[in-house]
């Protein structure tokens, strides 16, 4: 009872802080706020905090406080939560698809509402500022511009502020440990697309801002004087040009056509964000930077904590090579590490690349496998091909050391609670390697059924679409759950669709037996000292975030008092504006260094207490052979030569599995997601439709 009251209190406090921060953005363009804020800064200058302390406390700290409170909230939230029926309907109404489009993908009601409000937010910021600019329009003699040119320059300037708004929100969706979106139940792999939308909008506004400014300079024959100059005070135009060019390089190399074919180029050029942010600070100035600083602050801290968490390296225990050329990696896990189904981890193999990370869905369940964790990899692209070649050629080498493959793991990241338990039944739709998130769900629910922990488990139907019949071998890990139980106790029914093969009389059981010959490759564990222990406790992460923000403010105040002359000193006028920018960078770097030291101490103490990796209990994760015959009738179906008729499947599903609340989870190609989403959209649109379908899209790659 006390926990639930505290959760409600933290939720209300989070909403109030977020509302206050957004209100600041709404008030900032107004003349009233400008006057009041100028007076507040003048008063702050007379105190030890200065105007910089006031800017940090008002503009930067609220989202940091939200991340701290959110960490407390997520730590208290129960892992298995079953919502009320009223809550189910409300959640389903917001999560169901409202727009299904090839270009935009599947958008829920909540996403459409958020996009609409954000566009209004941008429109208000632009209108409030440009209307005031036009009212107080004064010709600039130095530029010798006429009225329309001056107005166009003002419009270009305000487009730069729209880019600034997008930058303020840009990094929030890609936070992992200190993820604000987890408070809304949105996972990292789903929120990445919001980062893409914001980044695209930011580059559009910034390009218009930069190109239009250069155009006006060209018209006024002033371009040669401004374009290469590093101004001593005010905006530094050269820094803005470098910032824009860097942003365009990052955006172009992240386009899907290039990212999917040349991931390495995308990955390495994305690290130019540090150059982009530094030159944005020099261009916009410290006062504008405090508005966008919350995302940068949390992202920098989050990234460093992730780097520490991925140390020290562990190793691959074994690999299972399937007939479909997919590879399952078995990794050592600390018995105390618990994660929810559909979680992902990021993996780096230093012998392939020292800096390149790739995300994969976890296929195992922490209930079933206490000492190991499994991921499944499809061999496509240079990185996965290199890993596959390394695994298949390694056994031929001599010596124990050559059979040892070190690996760095970051995560796991996943939902805080198992929200799929709230449904009466689940329809799982997957294509190819998209089966991976569902393997963990199926194992988790089967384990709960066997242990009797939860008596009200949803019944499941798995629709698995593959190109070749050999691809069905990926179900090998759950074959005992499919065939090893009587029909009345079996939670799962499977329907397989083989699209590129002609009709066959083979059953699901026969195909699984035929393609059950999985090659297992064991690796040396001579240097295995550490297992995957996961993220630090969220309370520790909240404490580190709080310490970092306090240290930053202390360093900022100290440096300003040392290096920036007081207002009474006439020499202050000669202080370049970029000095204040350098002080922000220095304070931030020092605060991060101190935070790293604290995080390293916490990590060291945790690893010291860690139980040495055990290799005796991994047999059930590895020993999966042909499915044994059962007296139960073959309830599972297999179809050849065509794709599934999702409309027919969804229409019949309530009669087959029952229940009024049905969760539809899809993981596969975008076309598959769009097909299922459009059908769920029609079902939800029918007011008299009794079963309630709730659509959820899962991603197995970023």
DRENFIVO-200435 format. One line per 4 residues: number of its first residue (from 1); their letters; for each residue z negated, x negated, y of C-alpha. Coordinates in steps of 0.001 Angstrom, whole numbers, plus 500000, padded with zeros to 6 digits. Each point is the difference from the previous one (the first is absolute). Layout:
// DRENFIVO-200435
NUM = a = Z X Y | ...
//
This chain:
// DRENFIVO-200435
1 = xxxx = 500000 500000 500000 | 499097 497178 502378 | 503267 498232 499148 | 502117 503084 500717
5 = xxxx = 498243 500535 503347 | 500594 496375 500945 | 503663 500278 498976 | 500461 503033 502253
9 = xxxx = 498259 498201 502884 | 502211 496910 499587 | 503107 502168 499832 | 499083 501818 503232
13 = xxxx = 499201 496697 501724 | 503366 498566 498911 | 501852 503021 501372 | 498162 499737 503332
17 = xxxx = 500759 496268 500352 | 503679 500503 499185 | 500257 502939 502410 | 498364 497925 502759
21 = xxxx = 502417 497089 499441 | 503066 502272 500082 | 498616 501667 503145 | 499945 496586 501682
25 = xxxx = 503712 499650 499299 | 500637 503472 501439 | 497963 499331 503147 | 501206 496435 500611
29 = xxxx = 503359 500942 501654 | 498328 502334 502532 | 499176 499030 503581 | 496452 501301 499574
33 = xxxx = 499326 497604 497119 | 501630 497094 501882 | 497661 500478 502972 | 496873 500467 497883
37 = xxxx = 500857 497089 497716 | 500624 497641 502912 | 496577 500864 501404 | 498406 499484 496564
41 = xxxx = 501667 496574 499667 | 498756 498980 503455 | 496446 500878 498977 | 500396 498189 496675
45 = xxxx = 501084 496796 501766 | 496517 499746 501487 | 498433 500037 496521 | 499981 497418 497230
49 = xxxx = 502598 502016 498036 | 502722 499929 502656 | 503100 502190 499981 | 501066 498463 496665
53 = xxxx = 496781 501148 498287 | 500513 503517 501346 | 503623 500078 498806 | 498986 498820 496536
57 = xxxx = 497133 502498 499694 | 502028 503007 501185 | 503530 499343 498707 | 499589 497673 497007
61 = xxxx = 496674 500719 498333 | 500353 503756 499121 | 502536 499437 497146 | 497914 497056 498743
65 = xxxx = 496951 502286 499985 | 502096 502570 498139 | 500838 497408 497324 | 496306 499068 499673
69 = xxxx = 498877 503633 499684 | 502885 500670 497613 | 498818 497180 497729 | 496548 501581 499834
73 = xxxx = 501575 503391 499283 | 502218 498707 497181 | 497056 498147 498447 | 497987 503232 499807
77 = xxxx = 502843 502251 498849 | 499761 500876 496280 | 502732 498623 497734 | 500583 503290 498206
81 = xxxx = 500252 502841 502483 | 501017 503539 499137 | 500669 502121 503040 | 499416 503701 500426
85 = xxxx = 502859 502433 499437 | 500187 500655 503731 | 500276 496266 500627 | 502723 499715 497364
89 = xxxx = 502207 502592 501702 | 499509 498434 503418 | 500848 496522 498692 | 503019 501272 498085
93 = xxxx = 501288 501781 503088 | 499995 496784 502018 | 501216 497659 497236 | 502939 502109 498827
97 = xxxx = 503504 499011 501157 | 501296 501668 503141 | 503098 497840 500516 | 502074 498505 497171
101 = xxxx = 502716 497756 501390 | 501978 497067 498613 | 499551 498006 503210 | 496326 500811 500697
105 = xxxx = 498850 500572 496422 | 497294 502526 499174 | 497785 500992 502928 | 496897 502154 499635
109 = xxxx = 498720 502547 502500 | 497289 497582 501105 | 502527 497191 500546 | 502316 502238 502038
113 = xxxx = 497044 501114 502116 | 498892 496387 500545 | 503537 498910 500982 | 500322 502946 502404
117 = xxxx = 496658 499211 501654 | 500909 496315 500290 | 503315 500862 501689 | 498103 502244 502438
121 = xxxx = 497585 497121 500539 | 502898 497661 500870 | 501630 502625 502222 | 496761 500500 501951
125 = xxxx = 499529 496255 500529 | 503574 499647 501234 | 499986 503099 502227 | 496611 499302 501615
129 = xxxx = 501014 496478 500969 | 503642 500525 501002 | 499242 503051 502147 | 497437 497978 501937
133 = xxxx = 502469 497084 500297 | 502693 502232 501478 | 497548 501505 502492 | 498974 496558 501271
137 = xxxx = 503430 498379 499752 | 500372 497060 502377 | 503099 497777 500180 | 499545 496394 498932
141 = xxxx = 501592 497845 502678 | 500119 496932 497778 | 502165 501794 497423 | 502149 501886 502534
145 = xxxx = 500284 503088 497782 | 501184 503421 501031 | 498131 503184 499062 | 501527 500650 496549
149 = xxxx = 499661 496358 498967 | 496356 499970 501009 | 499347 503234 498098 | 501745 498593 496951
153 = xxxx = 497815 496885 500185 | 496885 502214 500076 | 501257 501929 496964 | 500607 496708 498176
157 = xxxx = 496478 498839 500852 | 498452 503210 498659 | 501979 499677 496775 | 498190 496704 499573
161 = xxxx = 496717 501915 500151 | 501263 502353 497263 | 500593 496919 497832 | 496429 498993 500814
165 = xxxx = 498696 503370 498741 | 501877 499535 496708 | 498616 496458 499688 | 496463 501338 500456
169 = xxxx = 500379 502080 496804 | 502421 497697 498136 | 497526 498013 497884 | 497576 502782 499029
173 = xxxx = 502166 501306 497091 | 500179 496579 498305 | 496277 499250 499948 | 498705 499696 496424
177 = xxxx = 496310 499119 499843 | 499094 501497 503386 | 502523 502811 499572 | 499511 502884 502436
181 = xxxx = 502585 502134 498175 | 497810 500071 496880 | 497698 502316 501946 | 502865 502517 499889
185 = xxxx = 500648 499374 496311 | 503242 498115 500774 | 500462 496829 497985 | 501572 496749 501162
189 = xxxx = 503260 500409 498069 | 500473 503463 501569 | 499048 499024 503559 | 502452 497073 500128
193 = xxxx = 502759 502358 501117 | 497990 500940 503101 | 500000 496299 500852 | 503796 500008 499580
197 = xxxx = 500415 503053 502264 | 497756 498536 502700 | 501706 496610 499780 | 503460 501543 500350
201 = xxxx = 498904 502091 502993 | 498356 496963 501605 | 503135 497855 499617 | 502162 502805 501453
205 = xxxx = 497791 500396 503078 | 499599 496233 500429 | 503755 499375 499708 | 500753 502677 502592
209 = xxxx = 497291 498539 502227 | 501315 496443 499713 | 503734 500770 500164 | 499594 502340 502981
213 = xxxx = 497884 497481 501904 | 502611 497283 499419 | 502704 502433 501128 | 498201 500689 503293
217 = xxxx = 499453 496272 500551 | 503698 499444 499369 | 500994 502701 502500 | 497749 498444 502636
221 = xxxx = 501259 496456 499191 | 496363 499063 499382 | 500272 499323 496275 | 500285 496199 500170
225 = xxxx = 496778 499737 502001 | 497893 502316 497805 | 501215 499500 496437 | 498814 496396 499534
229 = xxxx = 496933 500016 502248 | 496425 499835 498678 | 498156 501858 502753 | 496612 498697 501024
233 = xxxx = 498553 503461 500661 | 501011 503470 498846 | 502441 500702 497198 | 501681 497029 498343
237 = xxxx = 503595 501086 499406 | 500963 497073 497765 | 497125 500911 497648 | 501341 503564 499863
241 = xxxx = 503460 498739 499048 | 498585 497830 497189 | 497882 502939 498840 | 503027 502334 499888
245 = xxxx = 502224 497536 498123 | 497223 499362 497459 | 499466 503741 499527 | 503724 500567 499417
249 = xxxx = 500110 497226 497369 | 497019 501542 498182 | 501520 503496 500152 | 503508 498991 498861
253 = xxxx = 498700 498014 497008 | 497824 502953 498950 | 502922 502445 499702 | 500169 501411 496424
257 = xxxx = 503446 498515 499331 | 498700 496471 500649 | 496385 500433 498874 | 500915 501141 496481
261 = xxxx = 502614 497302 499413 | 498335 497111 501854 | 496282 500720 499835 | 499097 496388 500728
265 = xxxx = 501776 500142 503393 | 498192 503242 500843 | 496651 498584 498917 | 500159 496729 501933
269 = xxxx = 501526 501390 503218 | 497316 502687 500082 | 497468 497230 500647 | 501614 499532 503407
273 = xxxx = 497725 502862 501074 | 497568 497332 501251 | 502646 498655 502404 | 500856 503564 501030
277 = xxxx = 496388 500926 500811 | 499198 496789 501899 | 503031 500329 502268 | 499343 503719 500453
281 = xxxx = 496577 499046 501348 | 501552 497495 502434 | 502591 502570 501099 | 497809 503094 500360
285 = xxxx = 496760 498356 501134 | 496424 500328 498795 | 499341 503516 501348 | 502903 501503 498058
289 = xxxx = 499120 497914 496949 | 496543 501558 499631 | 501681 503341 499235 | 501983 498593 497066
293 = xxxx = 497322 497511 498926 | 498073 502291 497555 | 502794 499964 497413 | 500527 496246 500446
297 = xxxx = 496262 499306 499716 | 499566 502059 496818 | 503226 498687 498457 | 499056 496354 500627
301 = xxxx = 496544 500519 498511 | 501379 502039 497098 | 502588 497340 499149 | 497478 497161 499996
305 = xxxx = 497609 502004 497804 | 502887 500633 497598 | 500830 496292 499851 | 496375 499195 499153
309 = xxxx = 499857 502799 497412 | 503075 498653 498194 | 498207 496660 499494 | 499355 498422 497565
313 = xxxx = 503006 500483 497756 | 499763 501387 496496 | 502614 499878 497224 | 502173 502244 497847
317 = xxxx = 498322 500633 496643 | 503108 501301 498279 | 503304 501736 500575 | 501722 502742 498022
321 = xxxx = 503801 499983 500143 | 501499 503439 499323 | 503475 500676 498559 | 501006 501387 503421
325 = xxxx = 499262 496530 501478 | 496992 501309 501901 | 496958 497721 499826 | 496342 501001 499892
329 = xxxx = 497545 497382 501244 | 496411 500021 498727 | 497589 498528 502557 | 496250 499258 499723
333 = xxxx = 497748 502418 501882 | 496319 499954 500836 | 498260 502779 497980 | 498326 501219 503192
337 = xxxx = 503319 500635 501762 | 500867 503695 499974 | 503186 501447 501456 | 501619 503412 500123
341 = xxxx = 503317 500919 498345 | 503203 499370 502032 | 498406 496879 501536 | 502191 497000 500806
345 = xxxx = 499457 496248 500167 | 501904 497245 501794 | 500973 497032 497860 | 501011 496439 500842
349 = xxxx = 501124 497435 497432 | 499665 496601 501760 | 502360 498273 497571 | 502775 502357 501199
353 = xxxx = 499047 500263 503674 | 496852 498883 501792 | 500220 502702 502659 | 501856 502971 498521
357 = xxxx = 498024 503105 498950 | 501296 503041 498106 | 498294 503336 499355 | 499754 501679 496589
361 = xxxx = 498378 503162 498674 | 497097 499510 497593 | 500840 501579 496636 | 496551 499673 498414
365 = xxxx = 496771 501923 500538 | 496694 498317 500848 | 498295 502565 497727 | 502047 498860 497009
369 = xxxx = 500423 496268 500667 | 496811 498480 501384 | 501069 496359 499851 | 503726 500180 500664
373 = xxxx = 502467 501500 502439 | 503692 500663 499330 | 503070 500222 502198 | 503609 500648 499014
377 = xxxx = 502939 498157 501557 | 503670 500895 499884 | 502239 496933 499982 | 502224 500303 503059
381 = xxxx = 500319 497607 502913 | 499445 496250 500130 | 496170 500050 499974 | 499609 502278 496960
385 = xxxx = 502848 498194 498203 | 498230 496678 500565 | 496754 501436 498636 | 501777 501445 496958
389 = xxxx = 501707 496674 499299 | 496684 498157 500365 | 498253 502336 497535 | 502745 499886 497377
393 = xxxx = 500531 496227 500116 | 496343 498953 500334 | 499093 500348 496265 | 502683 497443 499116
397 = xxxx = 498216 497328 502054 | 497465 497630 498514 | 496446 499532 501176 | 497368 502462 501095
401 = xxxx = 500440 499337 503696 | 503640 501105 499970 | 498947 503335 498492 | 497719 500809 502886
405 = xxxx = 501461 502181 502797 | 497741 500210 503072 | 500219 503204 502001 | 498412 501246 503225
409 = xxxx = 499086 503685 500229 | 499142 502058 503047 | 498497 503450 499608 | 499868 502425 498338
413 = xxxx = 500773 502580 502663 | 499909 503656 499109 | 498610 503426 500820 | 496246 500191 500513
417 = xxxx = 499675 503052 497754 | 502089 501547 497237 | 501314 502982 501938 | 502380 501024 497212
421 = xxxx = 496941 501340 498133 | 499981 502966 502362 | 503082 501525 498340 | 500064 502294 496985
425 = xxxx = 503074 498220 498628 | 502222 497052 500901 | 503774 499631 499837 | 500818 496279 499962
429 = xxxx = 503651 499180 500750 | 501135 496384 499651 | 503196 498014 499781 | 500343 496571 498358
433 = xxxx = 497310 497549 501092 | 498526 502822 502106 | 497930 500869 496925 | 497490 497258 500882
437 = xxxx = 497587 501966 502266 | 499867 502834 497469 | 498964 497740 497122 | 496685 499357 501757
441 = xxxx = 499479 503722 500737 | 500648 500994 496374 | 497667 497321 498610 | 497271 500898 502500
445 = xxxx = 500072 503714 499136 | 500162 499313 496262 | 496957 497736 500289 | 498124 502681 501966
449 = xxxx = 500839 502544 497306 | 498803 497769 497161 | 496752 499107 501765 | 499329 503586 501077
453 = xxxx = 499305 498904 503595 | 502119 502777 501494 | 500479 503240 498089 | 502532 501482 502422
457 = xxxx = 502952 497644 499796 | 503524 500987 501068 | 502600 500392 497266 | 503068 497837 500542
461 = xxxx = 503717 500085 499377 | 501943 496747 500408 | 503700 500171 500866 | 501400 496532 499334
465 = xxxx = 503621 499278 500989 | 501594 496798 498643 | 503531 498617 499744 | 499791 498635 496438
469 = xxxx = 497879 501060 497041 | 498473 496513 499775 | 498378 500596 503418 | 497613 502429 498315
473 = xxxx = 498132 496939 498701 | 498023 499960 503277 | 497995 502912 498550 | 498714 497617 497335
477 = xxxx = 496610 499564 501690 | 499264 503753 499866 | 501634 500769 496640 | 496587 500408 498276
481 = xxxx = 499137 502615 502616 | 503299 501825 499480 | 499904 500186 496202 | 496468 499066 498985
485 = xxxx = 498324 503325 500837 | 500282 503558 498674 | 502214 502302 502076 | 497073 502146 501179
489 = xxxx = 498177 496945 501400 | 503021 498174 501405 | 500055 500106 503808 | 503527 498622 500227
493 = xxxx = 503436 501306 499114 | 503034 497745 500455 | 503612 500903 500774 | 502392 497041 499967
497 = xxxx = 503509 500126 501478 | 502440 497228 498997 | 502845 500286 502501 | 502548 497403 498817
501 = xxxx = 500052 500566 496234 | 501556 502676 497824 | 498102 502584 497976 | 497748 498683 497225
505 = xxxx = 497706 501620 497436 | 497256 497447 500637 | 496589 501245 501131 | 497712 498410 502579
509 = xxxx = 497808 498664 497176 | 502952 498458 498168 | 501338 498298 503119 | 496578 498615 500883
513 = xxxx = 499690 498614 496473 | 503523 498560 500164 | 499355 498197 503282 | 496374 499087 499356
517 = xxxx = 500819 496384 499208 | 498467 498472 503106 | 499983 496211 500289 | 496528 498785 500977
521 = xxxx = 499692 496599 501667 | 496496 498536 500231 | 499176 497356 502576 | 497395 497288 500127
525 = xxxx = 496663 500852 501620 | 498608 496472 500145 | 499712 500146 503792 | 498916 503651 500202
529 = xxxx = 496850 499900 502125 | 500340 503154 502082 | 501149 503536 499367 | 501213 502620 502473
533 = xxxx = 496944 501277 501860 | 501668 502221 502593 | 499229 500588 503652 | 496665 499342 501594
537 = xxxx = 497590 502891 500386 | 501164 502235 502865 | 496570 499661 501647 | 500460 496232 500170
541 = xxxx = 503471 500495 501474 | 498549 502338 502625 | 497332 497418 500845 | 502606 497228 500338
545 = xxxx = 502130 502206 502294 | 496954 500692 502174 | 499023 496312 500132 | 503581 499003 500906
549 = xxxx = 500202 502437 502913 | 496634 498837 501391 | 500982 496331 499668 | 503344 500645 501695
553 = xxxx = 498268 501614 502981 | 497482 497134 500237 | 502733 497325 499915 | 502130 501939 502499
557 = xxxx = 497137 500305 502503 | 499043 496356 499546 | 503544 498667 500466 | 500665 502162 503046
561 = xxxx = 496828 498759 501681 | 500951 496388 499227 | 503741 499920 500716 | 500675 502832 502475
565 = xxxx = 498606 499529 503528 | 497811 502778 501363 | 501439 502605 502364 | 498212 498442 502955
569 = xxxx = 501752 496698 499408 | 503340 499918 501899 | 501440 497783 497271 | 500099 503064 497734
573 = xxxx = 503279 501051 501595 | 501612 496827 498654 | 498906 500642 496396 | 503124 500831 497942
577 = xxxx = 499925 503392 498288 | 500775 498420 496625 | 496599 498255 500050 | 498309 503340 499258
581 = xxxx = 502508 500495 497164 | 499131 496632 498467 | 496297 500850 500214 | 500601 503180 497975
585 = xxxx = 501884 498015 497342 | 497299 497306 499870 | 497182 502561 499751 | 501819 501875 497245
589 = xxxx = 500689 496848 497970 | 496380 498819 500272 | 498662 503446 499062 | 502258 500005 496925
593 = xxxx = 498894 496487 498999 | 496333 501040 500153 | 500787 503167 498044 | 501834 497956 497371
597 = xxxx = 496904 497852 499551 | 497836 503116 499448 | 502573 501466 497600 | 500215 496724 498041
601 = xxxx = 496216 499915 499563 | 500017 503610 498736 | 502909 499245 497669 | 498372 496829 498658
605 = xxxx = 496751 501827 499235 | 501914 502751 498217 | 502030 497575 497875 | 496820 498101 499131
609 = xxxx = 498548 503181 498506 | 503232 500905 498193 | 499836 500214 496228 | 502355 497455 498376
613 = xxxx = 503256 501662 498894 | 499770 501461 496503 | 503040 499883 497753 | 498518 501825 497026
617 = xxxx = 500541 503565 501169 | 503669 499955 500873 | 501204 501001 496554 | 500318 503701 500803
621 = xxxx = 502144 499155 502994 | 502271 497822 497891 | 500101 501447 496518 | 502329 502944 500320
625 = xxxx = 502453 500369 497213 | 501992 502783 498365 | 498598 503507 500333 | 498343 501337 496899
629 = xxxx = 501114 503238 498431 | 497924 503048 500768 | 499728 503442 498488 | 500569 501493 503452
633 = xxxx = 503409 501497 500693 | 502362 498099 502282 | 499372 501702 503342 | 501806 497426 502070
637 = xxxx = 503662 500398 500931 | 502903 497619 500552 | 503364 500868 501562 | 503156 497871 500109
641 = xxxx = 503061 499820 502218 | 498767 501604 503200 | 497451 500128 502753 | 497115 502470 499932
645 = xxxx = 500303 503394 501664 | 496896 499706 502174 | 500264 503566 501253 | 499857 501337 496452
649 = xxxx = 497182 497606 499009 | 497834 500928 502993 | 500664 503724 499502 | 498855 499854 496351
653 = xxxx = 497094 497623 500564 | 497316 502623 500930 | 500705 501895 496762 | 499816 496823 497913
657 = xxxx = 496877 498429 501511 | 498359 502805 501970 | 497862 499751 503107 | 500458 501271 503527
661 = xxxx = 499720 496566 501678 | 502674 497586 498827 | 500367 496428 501207 | 503553 498637 499929
665 = xxxx = 500019 496184 500081 | 503346 498193 500243 | 500730 496282 499700 | 503578 498830 499756
669 = xxxx = 503241 499748 501971 | 500182 501710 503396 | 502567 502503 498702 | 497543 501109 497319
673 = xxxx = 497211 500424 502549 | 502270 502024 502273 | 501137 502288 497144 | 496455 500797 498875
677 = xxxx = 498760 500305 503597 | 502692 502540 500911 | 499036 502170 497012 | 496292 499816 500889
681 = xxxx = 500979 500890 503561 | 501688 503194 498774 | 497044 500876 497773 | 497542 499564 502865
685 = xxxx = 502211 502104 502274 | 499706 502994 497678 | 496886 501786 501276 | 499516 502128 496870
689 = xxxx = 500287 496989 497706 | 496742 499772 498056 | 499904 496393 498733 | 499423 497600 502870
693 = xxxx = 502126 496830 499726 | 498747 496933 501882 | 502558 497189 500330 | 498992 496317 500086
697 = xxxx = 502344 497026 500127 | 498891 496677 498502 | 501614 496622 500609 | 500154 497191 497447
701 = xx = 501680 497596 502442 | 499781 499486 503784
//
